[in-house]
Structures are given as structure tokens and as C-alpha cells.
Amino acid sequence: MDTPAISFYHKTANGTNLHYTQTGNELGPLIILLHGLGGSAKTFESLLPFLSPHLNRLVCVDFEGFGQTALSTPETVLSIPRYVNDLEYLVASLQDHSQYTAGTKLILIGHSLGAIVSMHYASRHPSQIRGLAVLGPGRSIAHSSAARERMLGLAAKTRMEGIQAAADMAAISNFPTQGSVALEARESVREAVNSCDAEAYARACEAVANLNHLDPDYSSINAPTLLLAGSGDIISPVERSLGLKELVGDGAWVRVLDGVGHQMLLQDLTGSVEAIQELLEKSN
């Protein structure tokens, strides 16, 4: 990519000193990328060159507790609503400080946890969104005691055994149980999670499982919406994307990558790029 990514910080009204990177055309339409649990702005490094950086302003965010965004205070309780609020403050700041993007619509690309936040934001601000790509999307598990117990169990395990235990689990769960997986892909996930703060990771797990994490009104999303799923994803099975498609409505479609797990950018970058470029074309 011609333009190197530059780091910035924005202090939100929540008190979060939100770190993000920006590259591409600073005068171009805004595309914001949101990582998953255990990820960071680095999650999308392989994707950025394919998002027309000569045309678009590309912003990758570190959620609170991940990457270079530390927990605001030792007592901070993470939640999906807090993540969404931080994104609202950041978008307002990015647009207010640019005469070129003020009032213009944006594209959100989110993976896993980032997909959850993206869909919440899009449902709350449908008039601001011109396109939405959600990779391995999640949704509320408030209704599922078994799913909540798994996430809360992961939080407890991380606190008790350390972040290495969570990293080892992620290197397995993020990939299909059938077929071969490149060692480099597993190690990439292990390294990303292992670099996280254990307490922040545990609190993010609890945020997903919290009873205040409720589904938004998906039907209010009216922009083109790509739901990208892996046929071997055991964290976010294809059925979840199909269900979300019905809730979003006519503007949504599902693309399934064969033999791929939860980390589609690591396992099938070409297929992921093709699907996302289709979204960009429809958004234009």
C-alpha cells in the first residue's frame, strides 16, 4: 500500500482513549474496520490494499482493552453498548474534523465482535451507512444459557490460567475441525490473542455474555449488507448468517467460503476480498 498507516488517539466521552490507524485517501469516503475478540487494528492489514486506498479513507479501530487501547480504568466494565458508544464518538470526530466527509455515509467492515458492534451501529444510525460487511457475525446470546456459560467459562479460564490458555483455545476454535489448516494461520491467531491483556480479554467475554447485550432492530438496516460465513466456522456457523439475512431483509446476502473457519482473512483472503469488493460495488 502506498500510504503507510498512521496512529491516532481519540478520547471519547466514555473516557476511552481510543486508538485507531488511518491510511488511504484522507479526502475520500470513510471505511471503518472493527476487529474481533482477541484481535486489533492489525487484523485487517492483509485486506487494506484491496479496499481502493487511493480512493477511500481507511480507519482500523482498537476496541477498548485491545491493541493500543488500554482499559480506561482498572474498574471499567466492558459492554457492547459501551463499544457502540465509543464508535459513535469516533465517527462524529472523524466527520466533524473533515470538510470532505462531514455528513457523508460510511462503510463498516466488522469481524466477529466487530460485526456485532457494526450491526448495532448500523441499526441505530441507518441513514449514516452506505454499506455493511460482517465477517463471522455474532449476535445476542442472552437467551441461551449454554452459550453464556461457555463465554463466562472462557473469561474465568483466562483469569485463572492466563492469556496463554485463551490463545491456545482460540488457535483451535477459530478453525474448522475437518481438513488441514496452515500452521501459520493458527500461530497468527495464537500470537494475536497472546498479546492481549488477560483481564481485558476476560471482560470482553463477559460483555458478549452480559444480559444487557440484546439484539438491535436488524430490520432498520437498509444499506447493502454482506454476511460472510465460513462453511467450517464453529464459532459463528453459516446458519447464524442465514438467520441474520432474514432479519435484515432484502438488502442482505450471504456468501459462504468453503472449508473456512472463523478466520476467513487468514484462510481465504482471495474469497474474502472478492465478496467485500462486491459489497463495495453495491454500496457505490
N, C-alpha and C positions, 0 to 999 in steps of 0.2 A: 504494500500500500504506500502511495506516495507521501501522504501526510502522516507523521507519527502521532500516536495518541498522547494527549496532554492531560495531566491530572488536575482536577479542581475539587474544591470542597464547598458545600452549601449548608449553612446552619439553618435547620428547619425550625418551625415553631414548636415542634415536639422536643427540641433540644438536641436532635441528632445532627452530628457533624458529618453529613452525607458526602461520601467520596464518589466521584464519577470520573470517567475518562471521556474525552471528546476527540474525534478525528473527522476527516472528510471536509466537506464544503461548509464552512461556518455560516454561509449565507443561504444554505439550502434547506429543504424540508426536513423536519425533525423525525428521526427514528430512534426510539429508546429501547434498549435491550436489558432484560431483567433475568438474573441467574436463578438457579435452583438451590435447594438445601445443600450446603457444603461447597457451593460454587462462589464465583466472584465475577468481576468485570472481565477477567481473563477467559471465562467460559467461551466467549464469542470471538476470540482472536482469529480463529480459522474462518469464521463466517464473514467478518467485516469487509474483506476485499471484494466480496461478491454482492455487496449492497450498494453499488454505484457510489463510492465515496467522493467521486468528482462532482456528483450532483447533490448528495444527501449529507446532512449533519448527523453524525452517528454518536450516540451517547450511551455508554455502558455504566450501569449503576452497581455499587456495592451496597447491598442491604445492610441495615444496622446489625452489627455483630459479625460481619463477614468482610473479607478482603481488607481494605484500608479504612473501613467504617467501624470504629470501636463502639461498644455499648456506651450509651450516653452517661450512665451512672452505674455503679455496682448493683443498684436496686431496680434498674429498668426491667419492666416486664414486656417482652415482645408479644406482638399480636398481629394478625392480618390487618385489622383496621389501622394499626399504627403504621405498618408498611405502606398501606394505601395512602394514608395522610401524608407521609413523607414524600411519596411520589407526587402528590398534588402540589405540595410546596415547591418541589424541584421543577416541575413543569411550568408553574407560574413564574418562577425565577428565570428559567431559560427563555421563556417567551417575552417576559417583560423587559429583558435586557437585550433584545434583538428586534430592531425595527423591521427585520426581514421575515421573522417567524411569528411575530405578535399576531394572535388571533387566527393563525393558520392551524389546520388539522395535523395530527401526528400519527405515526405508525408505532405500535407496540409489538415487540417480539419478546416472549417470555418462555422460560423453560421451567417446568415443574412448579416450584414455589413461585417463581416469577410469572408463570402462566396464571396462577391463582390471582396474584396481585393485578396482573394485566386485565383479567376479565372483570374483577371488581371495579377497577378504574374505568374501564370501557362502559360498564353498565351504569356507572354513576355519572359519566360525562360523555354520553354517546355522540353529542354534537362536536366533540373535540377530536374524534377518532376517524381516520380515513382508512385504516387497515389494522388487522389484528392477526398475529401468528402465535399460536400457543403450542408448544412442543411438550409432549407428555403431560398434558394438563391435569391438574388436580381440582378437587372441589371439597366442600364441607364434609367432614366425617362425624359431625355432631350426632347424627342419627345411628351411627354404627359403633357399638361398644367394643367390638373386636378390633376394628381399625384404630380406635382411640387408644385401646390398651397397647397395641403394637407401637404406636408413636410414643406414648408415655413410657413404655418399656425401653425404647431406644434412648430416650432422654435420661432415664435412670442408669442405664448401662454406660452411657457416655460419662456421666458424673462419677460413677463408681470405678470404671476401668480405664477411663481416659479417652482422648480423641482417637488414639490408635485403634481402639476397638470399633469405633464407629466407622473409621476409614476402611478397616478390613471388611466390615459388613457391606459397606457401600460398593466396594470393589467386586462383590458378588451380586448383590441385589440389583445393581444398575444394568445388568446384562442378562441375556436370555439363558435359560437353563439348558437349552438344546443348542448344539452346534458349537463351533470354535469361536473364541474371542481373542483378538490380538492382545498379547501381554502388555503392549504399550498403552492400550486403551484402559485396561484395568489399573495399571500403575498411575495413569493420569488422574483417574478418579481418586485413587488412594492418596496420592500426593495432595490433591486439592483439599480433600476433607481433613487430612492430617495437618494441614496448615491452619485449620480453623481453631478458634478458641473453644475449648470444651464446654464451658458454661454457656456461651452464646449459642453454640450448636444445640445444646440441650433445651435452651429456652425457645429456640426456633421450632424444635419438635413439638414443644408444648403449645406454641402458638397455633400450629396446624391442628392440634387435637383439642384446642380450647373450645368450649361450648359457645363462645362469642364469635367463632368462625362459622358464619352461616352463608349459604349460597346467596348471591345477589340475584336481581331480576335479569336473568340472561336474555330474556326476550327484548329488553331495551337496547341491546347491542344491534346497531343497524349497519355497521360497516362490514365490508368483506372480511370473513373470518376463516382462517386456515387452522384446522385442528390436525396436527402432525403426530401420528402414532407409530409405534414400533410393534410389529406382529409378535415379538417376543418380550414385550415390556411387562414385567410382573409388578411394577410399582404403579403404573397407570395403564391398565390394559386397553386394548382397542375399544372395548365395549364402553369405556368411560367417554372416549371421544365421540362415539356414535350417539350416546345419550345426550351429551352436551350439544351436538349438532341439532338435535330435535328441539332443544330448549332455546337455542339462539335463533333458529329459523332459517329462512330461505337464503340468507347471505352467507351461510356457513357451509363448509365442506370438509370431509375427512380425507386425508392422504395417509396411506399405510405403507411403511417401509418394511419390506420383507426381511425377516431374520435379524431384526434390530431390536435392541432393548431400550432402556430409558435414556441412554446417551447417544442419540441419533447423530449429533455432530461428530462424535468420535467414531461411530461405526459406519455411517453412510453420509459423509459430507456432501457428496455429489447429489444424492437423492434429496437431502435436506435443502440444498441450495436451489435445486430445480423447483421444489414445492414453494419455497419462500419467494423465489423470483416470480412465480405465478401470482402469488399474493400481491407483490409489488405492482405487477402489471394491472391487476384488477383494481387496485387502490388508486391508480392513476387515471 
